[in-house]
Amino acid sequence: MELNESVNKVIGKIDKEVGCKNARIKIIALLSKSEQIIRLSRDEKKTMFPPNGYIFEPGFFYNNKYSIDDFISFRIEENSRALIGQDKFKLRYYSPDLHSFGLNARKINDFKKNDLVTNLNTITLEDKTDGSFYGITDKYVVGKLRCKNGKVEPALHHRIQIWNLEDDNLISVDGKYRLINEPRGKSIILDCMDEKQLFEWFREFLNQIQPDYVDLLDKNRSWREKLPDLFSKTDKEKLEADKIRLKRIEERFDLLELSRNDIKTLVDSSENLKVIFEKCINNHKDEYKENYADELSQYKSEIEQQKKKLNTEIKKIQNQKKTQEDYLVKLSSQIIEAEIKLSEIKENKDRIIQDFSVIREVLQVQNQNNNSIQENQSSFVVEEIKNDKNDSIKTIEELEEQLKFYLSKNTINPQFATKITNVISTQKAILVKNIKIGLSIVEATNNAKYIIQQVEPDWLHFKDFWDNGLGEIWNSAHNTPDKFHFLLLEDINMSALECYCRPLLDILSGVRKRIPYGQTPYPNNLKIIATIEPFEEPEIGLPVYRNTFENWGAIGFRFDINSKAEFLAKPESKILTVDFLNNRNFNEFDRINIQNDNKTELDSIFEV
């Protein structure tokens, strides 16, 4: 198909505003000289109006009253200023012949008709702007309608017409619709009055027959024949709508929704009507009793069930309230006890200070004696395990086999070997149920220096920890990076960790990067393995808290780790290298399992 710019007009939809008042218009179809619509495919639009089926008009919104989404027809000419990739055509400068195109139409949903009646309140719209339009459904053209404040109503006289939808009389793009011409063919008239409007209309017509319509209904039986006389002077379309409405009135006359005052006026005006009305009411009363007795009984039963359920919930809430009140009483009692103890401490403050002065003097004497001893000897011994002639461990299975031997040797269940290798591969510091677990790990490496140190109650500062083994093993680990180093701490809670161990805890949690005194980071060949003394029953060690050990591993607290089985046969001794253990990789599934297992071990310690 070829475009003849001098003959054809173009139909388009104003797509959007570009820059300042410029318009981009989407091509829909061609309009021949004889006003015939020539529809275009998507490819034809791109070919005839390159590059994408649009035209560009500079300053369009300065000179025209149209808005975005309006359908227009116009003449075009080639845009000599268009660059490569820009729209080739624009409106013809000297005579664009610009006009609105088509009749406004909108897609309507949920349109239904019952015989010759429809309820427009069921219709929903996507476009809810005010204005008149024809409604478009899958089968019909409906109209004429108007939208006012989001509500759909007939444009004229509470009636509408519907026509069968003809595709050749409709164009649409991007969810917007236009009828090319007024709807054609045979139409059907539908009444759009709701019930209230219908009866108001009927009353008005009765008033036209005879103003005293109450008396007429009571005495004059010819009203049905006289009503059609009112229709003789109306137009044909209105007559058809009125006939539909009258039929609806006849069908519903027995159910006429008069107000209470209307009914009273009717009954008071006629003794006969009053008798009939009371008889009808009594008949309906008996009928309702008979027909709805079972349903009322069922409702009553449901109400009783809901009442019982509500009473149960009320009792539950009352019990919860009592429990909370008892708890508050208990807390109040505890607060009173605490206040009494605090009062006792305040009253005995001078005596406690005096007693502590005596203890301090004793400790000073003891420290002087200890210092004199420390000048001659250290509080720890550095042990070493080495076997330079052996081969290196190549697989995790070899490590587990070697570890199982040393566990059995130290009367620890060898079945824990896999769990232990997982923990030492992922954690720098580990809590163990029995110090023999740590010793078995040390021996299984065949490549380690280690110190076994008991935490003393007088460790109050980090210097106490550093001078009693940590500094020695830390510096040695940095100086000998190919050898494993272990610090085995017994009874880690014999003194307050938050005092003597704080810098190390900070490094394990990532708060600090370097250790005081040493001024170096945590060596990747150092493992700290510690035991805990009971801190509840019996109260041997100081209390410890879960959050202190969030970055520690744990082994042996969930199950009985001791073993009475015979020693396993000793495998060929091999050396565990630092690189092998540190370069061990876990998939995401295994890593999550190890983390969950470690969490469960810690929960067992602190009875979470």
C-alpha positions in Angstrom: 0.0 0.0 0.0 1.3 3.5 -0.9 0.7 6.8 0.8 -0.6 9.6 -1.4 -0.1 12.7 0.7 -2.3 14.9 -1.5 -5.3 12.5 -1.4 -5.2 10.6 1.9 -6.0 12.0 5.3 -4.5 10.2 8.3 -6.3 9.1 11.5 -4.2 9.1 14.7 -4.3 9.3 18.5 -2.4 12.0 20.3 0.0 9.8 22.2 2.0 12.1 24.4 3.5 15.5 24.9 7.3 15.7 24.0 9.4 18.5 25.4 7.6 21.8 25.5 4.1 21.6 23.8 5.3 19.2 21.1 3.1 16.3 20.2 3.8 12.7 19.1 0.8 11.2 17.3 0.3 7.5 16.9 -1.0 6.4 13.4 -4.2 4.3 13.4 -5.5 4.3 9.8 -5.9 6.2 6.5 -9.0 8.1 5.4 -9.6 8.1 1.7 -10.9 10.9 -0.4 -14.4 9.2 -0.2 -14.1 9.1 3.6 -13.5 5.4 3.7 -11.4 3.9 6.5 -8.2 2.1 5.3 -7.0 0.0 8.3 -3.2 -0.6 8.5 -1.3 -3.5 10.1 1.5 -2.8 12.5 4.2 -3.4 9.8 2.3 -1.2 7.3 2.3 1.7 9.8 6.1 1.4 10.4 6.7 1.2 6.6 4.5 4.1 5.6 5.4 6.3 8.7 9.0 5.4 9.6 10.6 4.5 11.8 7.8 3.4 14.3 4.4 4.4 12.9 4.3 7.9 14.5 4.4 11.5 13.3 6.0 14.4 15.3 4.4 17.9 15.4 6.4 20.8 17.0 4.3 23.3 19.0 1.1 21.3 18.6 -0.4 22.1 22.0 0.3 25.9 21.5 -2.0 26.1 18.5 -4.7 23.4 19.1 -7.3 22.6 21.7 -6.9 18.9 21.7 -5.7 16.7 24.6 -3.7 13.5 25.0 -5.7 10.4 23.8 -7.9 12.4 21.5 -8.5 10.9 18.0 -7.9 13.3 15.1 -7.8 13.3 11.3 -5.3 15.4 9.4 -3.2 15.9 6.4 0.6 15.4 6.5 3.8 16.4 4.7 7.4 15.2 5.0 9.4 16.7 7.7 12.5 18.0 6.0 14.3 18.7 9.3 13.9 15.1 10.6 17.2 13.3 11.3 17.9 9.6 10.8 15.9 7.6 13.3 13.3 10.5 13.8 9.7 10.6 12.7 9.6 11.2 8.9 6.2 13.1 8.7 4.5 16.1 10.4 1.2 18.0 10.0 0.9 19.7 6.6 1.9 23.3 7.3 -0.3 25.3 4.9 -3.5 23.2 5.3 -3.5 20.4 7.9 -7.4 20.0 7.7 -7.3 19.0 11.3 -10.5 17.6 12.9 -11.7 15.4 15.8 -12.5 12.0 14.6 -15.3 9.6 15.5 -17.7 9.4 18.3 -16.5 9.1 21.9 -16.8 5.5 23.1 -15.5 3.6 26.2 -15.2 -0.1 27.1 -17.8 -1.0 29.8 -17.8 -4.1 32.0 -20.5 -6.0 33.8 -23.3 -4.8 31.5 -26.4 -7.0 31.9 -30.0 -6.8 30.7 -33.0 -8.5 32.0 -35.6 -8.7 29.2 -36.0 -5.0 28.4 -34.6 -3.6 31.7 -31.0 -2.9 32.8 -29.4 -1.6 35.9 -26.6 0.8 35.1 -25.3 0.7 38.6 -23.6 -2.7 37.9 -21.4 -1.2 35.1 -17.8 -0.5 35.8 -15.5 1.7 33.8 -11.7 1.9 33.4 -12.0 5.5 32.2 -14.1 7.5 34.8 -13.7 11.0 33.4 -17.0 13.0 33.2 -18.7 13.2 29.8 -21.0 11.5 27.3 -20.1 8.4 25.4 -21.2 5.1 23.8 -20.5 2.0 25.8 -18.8 -0.9 24.1 -19.2 -4.6 25.2 -18.2 -7.8 23.4 -21.6 -7.9 21.7 -23.3 -4.5 21.9 -23.0 -0.7 21.4 -24.9 0.8 24.4 -26.0 4.4 24.5 -26.0 7.1 24.9 -24.4 7.1 28.3 -22.7 9.7 30.4 -20.3 9.5 33.4 -20.9 11.9 36.2 -18.7 11.8 39.3 -17.7 8.3 38.5 -21.3 7.0 38.1 -22.8 5.8 34.8 -26.3 7.1 33.9 -28.3 7.4 30.7 -27.7 10.6 28.8 -31.4 11.2 28.3 -34.8 10.3 30.0 -33.7 7.2 32.0 -33.6 5.1 28.9 -30.9 3.8 26.5 -30.7 1.9 23.2 -28.5 -1.1 22.3 -27.2 -2.1 18.9 -25.3 -5.1 17.8 -21.6 -4.3 17.6 -20.2 -3.9 14.1 -16.4 -4.2 14.0 -16.1 -2.2 10.8 -17.7 0.8 12.7 -15.2 0.7 15.5 -11.6 1.6 15.8 -9.5 1.2 19.0 -5.9 1.6 20.1 -4.2 1.4 23.5 -7.6 0.7 25.2 -9.2 3.8 23.7 -12.3 3.5 21.4 -14.1 5.5 18.8 -17.2 4.8 16.7 -16.6 5.9 13.1 -20.4 6.7 12.5 -23.5 6.7 14.6 -24.7 3.2 15.5 -26.6 1.5 12.6 -29.2 -1.1 12.2 -32.1 -2.2 14.4 -31.9 -1.2 18.1 -33.6 -2.2 21.3 -34.8 0.3 23.9 -34.0 -0.6 27.5 -35.5 1.0 30.6 -32.8 2.2 33.1 -35.0 3.3 36.0 -34.2 1.9 39.4 -37.1 0.8 41.7 -37.3 4.2 43.4 -37.4 6.1 40.1 -39.9 3.6 38.7 -42.5 4.2 41.4 -42.0 7.9 41.4 -42.7 7.9 37.7 -45.8 5.8 38.3 -47.1 8.1 40.9 -46.6 11.1 38.7 -48.6 9.4 36.0 -51.4 8.6 38.4 -51.5 12.2 39.4 -52.0 13.1 35.8 -55.0 10.8 35.6 -56.6 12.2 38.7 -54.9 14.2 41.4 -56.6 12.3 44.2 -54.9 9.0 43.1 -55.6 7.4 46.5 -59.3 7.7 46.0 -58.9 6.5 42.4 -57.2 3.3 43.5 -59.9 2.7 46.1 -62.9 3.3 43.8 -62.0 3.6 40.2 -61.1 0.2 38.6 -60.5 1.6 35.1 -57.0 3.0 35.7 -55.3 0.3 33.7 -57.2 1.3 30.6 -56.8 5.0 31.1 -53.0 5.0 31.5 -52.2 4.3 27.7 -54.1 7.6 26.9 -51.2 9.4 28.5 -48.8 8.0 25.9 -50.5 9.3 22.8 -48.6 12.6 22.7 -45.0 11.3 23.3 -42.3 10.3 20.9 -42.0 6.7 19.8 -38.8 5.9 21.7 -40.3 7.4 24.9 -43.5 5.5 24.4 -41.6 2.2 24.2 -39.8 3.0 27.4 -43.0 3.9 29.2 -44.7 0.7 28.1 -41.8 -1.3 29.6 -42.1 0.7 32.8 -45.9 0.1 33.0 -45.4 -3.6 32.5 -42.9 -3.5 35.4 -45.5 -1.7 37.5 -48.2 -4.3 36.7 -45.8 -7.1 37.7 -44.8 -5.4 40.9 -48.1 -3.7 41.9 -48.7 -6.2 44.8 -45.2 -5.3 46.0 -45.5 -1.5 45.6 -43.0 0.1 48.0 -45.1 2.9 49.5 -44.0 4.8 52.5 -45.7 4.2 55.9 -47.5 7.6 55.5 -48.7 6.5 52.0 -50.1 3.2 53.3 -51.8 5.0 56.3 -53.4 7.5 53.9 -54.7 4.7 51.6 -56.1 2.6 54.5 -57.7 5.6 56.3 -59.5 6.6 53.1 -61.4 3.3 52.5 -62.9 0.9 55.0 -62.9 -1.9 52.4 -59.2 -1.3 51.6 -58.5 -1.3 55.3 -60.2 -4.7 55.8 -58.3 -6.2 52.7 -55.0 -4.7 53.9 -55.3 -6.2 57.4 -56.4 -9.5 56.1 -53.4 -9.5 53.7 -51.0 -8.6 56.6 -52.4 -11.5 58.8 -52.1 -13.9 55.9 -48.5 -12.9 55.3 -47.8 -13.1 59.1 -49.0 -16.7 59.3 -47.1 -17.5 56.1 -43.9 -16.1 57.4 -44.2 -17.9 60.7 -44.8 -21.2 58.8 -42.1 -20.7 56.2 -39.4 -19.3 58.3 -39.8 -21.2 61.6 -37.0 -23.6 60.8 -34.7 -20.9 59.6 -35.4 -18.8 62.7 -34.7 -21.9 64.8 -31.4 -22.4 63.0 -30.4 -18.7 63.5 -31.2 -19.1 67.2 -29.1 -22.2 67.5 -26.2 -20.4 65.7 -26.5 -17.4 68.1 -26.4 -19.8 71.1 -23.2 -21.4 69.7 -21.6 -18.0 69.2 -22.6 -17.0 72.7 -21.0 -20.2 74.2 -17.8 -19.6 72.1 -17.7 -16.0 73.3 -18.1 -17.0 76.9 -15.2 -19.5 76.5 -13.0 -16.7 75.1 -14.0 -14.5 78.0 -13.0 -17.1 80.5 -9.7 -17.7 78.7 -9.0 -14.0 78.8 -9.9 -13.8 82.5 -7.6 -16.8 83.3 -4.8 -15.0 81.4 -5.5 -11.8 83.3 -5.3 -13.7 86.6 -2.0 -15.4 85.6 -0.5 -12.0 84.8 -1.8 -10.5 88.0 -0.2 -13.4 90.0 3.1 -12.8 88.1 2.9 -9.1 88.9 2.5 -9.9 92.6 5.5 -12.2 92.4 7.6 -9.5 90.8 6.5 -7.0 93.4 7.6 -9.5 96.1 11.0 -9.9 94.4 11.4 -6.2 94.1 10.7 -5.8 97.9 13.3 -8.5 98.7 15.9 -6.8 96.4 15.2 -3.5 98.1 15.7 -5.1 101.6 19.0 -6.6 100.5 20.1 -3.3 99.0 19.2 -1.6 102.3 21.2 -4.2 104.2 24.2 -3.6 102.0 23.9 0.2 102.5 23.6 -0.3 106.3 26.7 -2.6 106.4 28.7 -0.6 103.9 31.3 0.4 106.4 31.8 -3.1 107.7 32.1 -4.6 104.2 34.7 -2.0 103.2 36.6 -2.7 106.4 36.5 -6.5 105.7 37.7 -5.9 102.1 40.6 -3.9 103.4 41.8 -6.9 105.4 41.3 -9.2 102.4 43.3 -6.7 100.2 46.2 -6.7 102.6 46.3 -10.6 102.6 46.2 -10.6 98.8 49.0 -8.0 98.5 51.1 -10.3 100.7 50.2 -13.3 98.6 51.0 -11.4 95.4 54.4 -10.4 96.7 55.1 -14.0 97.4 53.8 -15.0 94.0 55.9 -12.3 92.3 59.0 -13.6 94.0 58.1 -17.1 92.7 57.4 -15.9 89.2 60.8 -14.2 89.0 62.2 -17.7 89.1 59.6 -19.7 87.1 56.7 -19.4 84.7 53.1 -20.4 85.4 52.9 -22.4 82.2 54.8 -25.0 80.1 55.1 -24.8 76.3 54.7 -28.4 74.9 55.5 -29.4 71.3 54.4 -32.3 69.0 56.3 -32.8 65.8 57.0 -35.5 63.3 58.9 -34.1 60.3 59.5 -37.5 58.7 55.8 -38.3 58.1 53.7 -37.6 55.1 51.0 -34.9 55.1 47.3 -35.5 55.4 45.6 -35.2 52.0 41.9 -35.9 52.8 39.5 -35.1 55.5 38.9 -38.9 56.0 42.6 -39.4 56.9 42.3 -36.6 59.5 39.1 -38.1 61.0 40.8 -41.6 61.1 43.8 -40.2 63.0 41.6 -38.1 65.3 39.4 -41.2 66.1 42.5 -43.0 67.4 43.5 -40.2 69.8 39.9 -39.8 71.0 39.7 -43.5 71.9 43.1 -43.2 73.5 41.8 -40.4 75.8 38.5 -42.4 76.5 36.4 -40.0 74.3 33.8 -41.5 71.9 35.5 -41.6 68.5 32.1 -41.1 66.8 32.5 -37.4 67.5 35.5 -37.1 65.1 33.5 -35.7 62.2 31.8 -33.1 64.3 35.1 -32.1 65.9 36.8 -31.6 62.5 33.9 -29.4 61.3 34.2 -27.2 64.4 38.0 -26.8 64.3 37.8 -26.0 60.6 35.3 -23.1 61.1 36.0 -21.7 64.6 39.0 -19.9 66.2 37.8 -20.5 69.8 36.0 -23.6 71.1 34.3 -24.6 74.3 34.7 -28.4 75.2 33.0 -30.5 77.8 36.3 -32.3 78.6 39.9 -30.9 78.2 40.8 -34.4 76.7 38.9 -33.4 73.6 41.3 -30.5 73.1 44.3 -32.7 73.9 43.1 -35.3 71.3 42.9 -32.5 68.6 46.5 -31.4 69.5 47.9 -34.9 69.2 46.0 -35.6 66.0 47.8 -32.8 64.1 51.4 -34.3 64.7 52.4 -30.6 64.1 51.7 -28.4 67.1 52.8 -26.3 70.0 50.4 -26.0 72.9 50.0 -24.6 76.4 47.7 -26.0 79.1 46.8 -23.2 81.5 44.3 -23.0 84.3 42.5 -19.7 84.7 43.1 -18.2 88.2 40.5 -16.3 90.3 42.8 -13.3 90.6 43.0 -12.6 86.9 41.4 -9.2 86.9 43.1 -7.6 83.9 44.0 -8.6 80.3 47.7 -8.4 81.3 47.1 -11.3 83.7 45.9 -13.4 80.7 48.6 -12.2 78.4 51.4 -12.9 80.8 50.1 -16.3 81.7 50.3 -18.1 78.3 48.3 -16.1 75.8 51.2 -13.8 74.9 53.7 -16.7 74.6 51.5 -18.8 72.3 50.3 -15.8 70.3 53.8 -14.5 69.4 55.0 -18.1 68.7 52.1 -18.6 66.3 53.1 -15.5 64.3 56.8 -16.5 64.3 56.0 -20.1 63.2 53.1 -19.8 60.7 53.4 -23.4 59.4 52.8 -25.0 62.8 49.5 -25.2 64.7 49.3 -23.5 68.1 46.8 -24.4 70.8 46.0 -22.6 74.1 44.1 -25.1 76.3 42.3 -23.1 79.0 40.9 -25.0 82.0 38.1 -23.5 84.0 37.6 -20.4 81.8 35.0 -18.9 84.2 37.1 -19.0 87.4 37.5 -15.3 86.9 35.3 -12.8 85.0 35.8 -13.2 81.2 34.5 -9.7 80.6 37.5 -8.4 82.6 40.6 -10.5 81.8 39.5 -11.7 78.3 37.8 -8.7 76.8 40.4 -7.8 74.1 40.4 -11.4 72.8 36.5 -11.5 72.8 36.5 -8.3 70.8 38.9 -9.7 68.2 36.7 -12.9 67.9 33.6 -10.7 67.3 35.3 -8.4 64.8 35.3 -5.3 67.1 39.2 -5.1 67.3 41.7 -5.9 64.6 44.8 -6.2 66.7 45.6 -7.6 70.2 47.0 -5.3 72.9 50.7 -5.9 73.8 51.3 -7.9 70.7 49.9 -5.3 68.3 49.2 -8.1 65.8 46.0 -9.6 64.3 44.7 -13.0 65.2 47.1 -15.7 63.8 45.3 -18.2 61.4 47.2 -21.1 63.0 46.0 -20.5 66.6 43.1 -22.3 68.2 41.9 -21.6 71.8 40.1 -24.5 73.5 38.5 -24.0 76.9 36.4 -25.8 79.5 33.8 -24.3 81.8 33.3 -24.9 85.5 29.7 -25.3 86.7 28.1 -22.0 87.5 24.7 -23.1 88.8 24.6 -26.2 91.0 27.3 -26.6 92.3 28.3 -23.0 92.0 32.1 -23.4 91.4 32.7 -20.9 88.6 31.4 -17.4 88.0 28.2 -17.0 85.9 28.7 -16.8 82.1 26.4 -15.4 79.5 25.3 -16.7 76.1 26.1 -13.5 74.2 29.8 -13.7 75.4 30.2 -16.9 73.4 28.3 -16.1 70.2 31.5 -16.4 68.1 32.7 -19.6 69.7 32.3 -23.2 68.8 31.1 -25.9 71.2 31.7 -29.7 71.5 30.4 -32.4 73.8 27.6 -30.7 75.8 24.6 -32.4 74.2 25.5 -36.0 74.6 27.7 -38.3 76.8 31.1 -38.1 75.1 32.9 -40.6 77.3 33.7 -44.0 75.9 34.5 -47.4 77.5 35.4 -49.1 74.3 38.8 -50.5 73.6 41.5 -48.3 71.9 41.3 -48.2 68.1 44.3 -49.4 66.1 46.7 -46.6 65.5 46.8 -45.6 61.8 49.9 -44.5 59.9 50.9 -41.1 61.4 50.6 -38.2 59.1 51.1 -34.4 59.6 48.1 -32.0 59.5 49.2 -28.8 57.7 47.8 -25.4 58.4 47.0 -24.8 54.8 45.0 -28.0 54.5 42.7 -27.1 57.4 42.3 -23.4 56.6 41.6 -24.1 52.9 38.8 -26.6 53.6 35.6 -25.6 51.7 32.0 -26.3 52.7 28.9 -26.0 50.5 26.1 -23.8 51.7 24.0 -26.7 53.0 26.9 -28.2 55.1 27.8 -24.7 56.4 24.2 -24.1 57.6 24.1 -27.6 59.3 27.4 -26.9 61.1 26.1 -23.5 62.3 22.8 -25.0 63.5 24.6 -27.9 65.3 26.9 -25.4 67.0 23.9 -23.2 68.1 22.3 -26.3 69.6 25.5 -27.1 71.6 25.6 -23.6 73.0 21.9 -23.8 73.9 22.7 -27.0 75.9 25.3 -25.1 77.9 23.0 -22.2 78.7 19.7 -24.2 78.8 17.9 -22.1 76.3 
